[in-house]
Amino acid sequence: MGLFIGKHIVAAHRGSLDVTSEEGDGTVFTARIQEARSQADKIVTEALVAPLRTDTYGCL
């Protein structure tokens, strides 16, 4: 569930989510996001993230 939400938040910020895994060493998730450059970008980002701010599953 957390990875699903994380993926959508990163995508809303036009970023990327990378995964590397090594047997015995575990898994590393790396999220990269860009800073919003203008007010228009901030409005679009908020429009994309707002639907994720629900308490449907009782975890946010």
C-alpha positions in Angstrom: 0.0 0.0 0.0 2.8 2.5 0.9 4.6 1.8 -2.4 1.4 2.4 -4.3 0.9 5.8 -2.7 4.5 6.7 -3.0 4.5 6.0 -6.7 1.6 8.3 -7.3 3.1 11.1 -5.2 6.4 10.9 -7.0 4.5 10.8 -10.4 2.5 13.9 -9.4 5.8 15.7 -8.9 7.1 14.5 -12.3 9.7 12.4 -10.6 11.0 8.8 -10.7 11.0 5.9 -8.3 13.9 3.4 -8.7 14.3 0.1 -7.0 17.5 -1.9 -6.5 17.6 -5.2 -4.7 20.5 -7.5 -3.7 19.9 -10.9 -2.2 21.1 -10.7 1.4 21.5 -6.9 1.3 17.8 -6.0 1.0 16.0 -3.5 -1.2 16.5 0.2 -1.7 13.8 2.5 -3.0 15.0 5.9 -4.3 12.5 8.7 -5.0 13.6 11.7 -7.1 11.3 14.7 -7.5 11.8 18.1 -9.0 11.1 21.4 -7.3 8.0 23.1 -8.6 9.1 25.9 -10.9 6.1 28.1 -11.1 2.7 28.7 -9.6 1.1 26.8 -12.5 3.2 23.8 -11.7 2.2 24.0 -8.0 -1.5 24.1 -9.0 -1.2 21.1 -11.3 0.8 19.2 -8.6 -1.9 19.9 -6.0 -4.6 18.8 -8.4 -2.9 15.5 -8.9 -2.0 14.9 -5.3 -5.3 16.0 -3.7 -7.2 12.8 -4.7 -4.7 10.8 -2.8 -5.5 12.7 0.4 -8.3 10.5 1.5 -8.8 8.3 4.5 -10.4 5.5 2.5 -8.1 2.9 4.0 -7.5 4.6 7.3 -3.8 5.1 6.7 -3.5 8.7 5.7 
